[in-house]
Amino acid sequence: MEDSPTGLASAEAAGCSVLVVPSALPIPEADGRLVLDRLTEADPRLLRSLVR
C-alpha cells in the first residue's frame, strides 16, 4: 500500500502489486496497480480479494 510516486516505484521495482491511495500527487492506473480515491474504499472484502 503506497501513497507516493516514490514508494510506488520502489514497490513495483520489487515486483509487488500495489494498492495506491495518492496523497499529494496524482498516480495513474496501470497493470499491477489498484488506485483508490480514499483509504476508506479499502474495505476488508477488497483487501481479502487482493491476497487470494
C-alpha positions as CSV (number, residue, x, y, z in Angstrom):
1,M,0.0,0.0,0.0
2,E,1.5,3.3,-1.1
3,D,0.6,7.0,-1.3
4,S,3.5,8.5,-3.3
5,P,5.2,8.0,-6.7
6,T,8.5,7.2,-4.9
7,G,7.0,4.5,-2.8
8,L,5.1,3.1,-5.7
9,A,8.2,3.0,-7.9
10,S,10.0,1.1,-5.1
11,A,7.2,-1.4,-4.7
12,E,6.9,-2.0,-8.4
13,A,10.7,-2.4,-8.8
14,A,10.4,-5.1,-6.1
15,G,7.8,-6.9,-8.2
16,C,4.9,-6.1,-5.9
17,S,1.3,-5.4,-6.9
18,V,0.4,-2.1,-5.2
19,L,-2.7,-0.6,-3.7
20,V,-2.3,3.1,-4.2
21,V,-4.1,5.9,-2.4
22,P,-2.5,9.1,-3.8
23,S,-1.8,11.9,-1.4
24,A,-0.1,15.0,-2.8
25,L,0.4,13.9,-6.4
26,P,-1.9,12.0,-8.8
27,I,-0.9,8.5,-9.7
28,P,-2.4,6.9,-12.9
29,E,-3.8,3.4,-13.1
30,A,-1.7,0.7,-14.6
31,D,-1.3,-3.1,-14.6
32,G,-0.5,-4.4,-11.1
33,R,-1.8,-1.2,-9.5
34,L,-5.1,-0.6,-7.9
35,V,-5.7,3.2,-7.4
36,L,-8.3,4.3,-4.9
37,D,-9.5,7.9,-4.2
38,R,-9.5,7.4,-0.4
39,L,-8.3,4.8,2.1
40,T,-11.9,4.2,3.3
41,E,-12.6,2.5,0.0
42,A,-10.2,-0.3,1.0
43,D,-12.7,-2.3,3.0
44,P,-12.0,-5.8,4.3
45,R,-13.7,-7.5,1.3
46,L,-11.5,-5.6,-1.1
47,L,-8.3,-6.3,0.9
48,R,-9.1,-10.0,1.1
49,S,-9.6,-10.2,-2.7
50,L,-6.1,-8.8,-3.3
51,V,-4.3,-11.5,-1.4
52,R,-6.0,-14.5,-2.9
